[in-house]
Amino acid sequence: MTRIESKKVVIAKPAAELHAFLQDMNNFQQLLPEGRISEWQSDGKSCSFKVQGAATIGLMLDGGEAPGLVKMKATERSPFPFTLDVHLNEDSGSTTAWQEFNADLNPFIKMMVEKPLTNLFDHIADRMKAVHG
């Protein structure tokens, strides 16, 4: 199992507000790197997009526990099955947020995607802070 964890960011908002934002997949576009994403589509519960120089990714909401966890999983549009969990840990009105990606990847695919995915998840973490900071 390949596990990639983004950096942790502290956001000066309650976890419930961030959880509500993430429950609408239309909002996910605001967290992606501008100029590197195309073919964006969303119906509110799922989304898909093409990453420049890479594959089309499909994501859908898959439960979690409000307000501390949002679970997402790959749709059939993705090149391989994976899960993406967003952790929201509130303390004194601020929330520490990070993502955890899990996939069963062969060593060759892992070598190709680990660095770009780590960069993408770190970017998403920074954007969550910027959008809600």
Secondary structure, DSSP 4 states (H G I P E B T S, - for coil): -EEEEPPPEEESS-HHHHHHHHTSGGGGGGGSPTTSEEEEEE-SSEEEEEETTS-EEEEEEEEEETTTEEEEEE-TTSSS-EEEEEEEEEETTEEEEEEEEEE---HHHHHHHHHHHHHHHHHHHHHHHHHH-
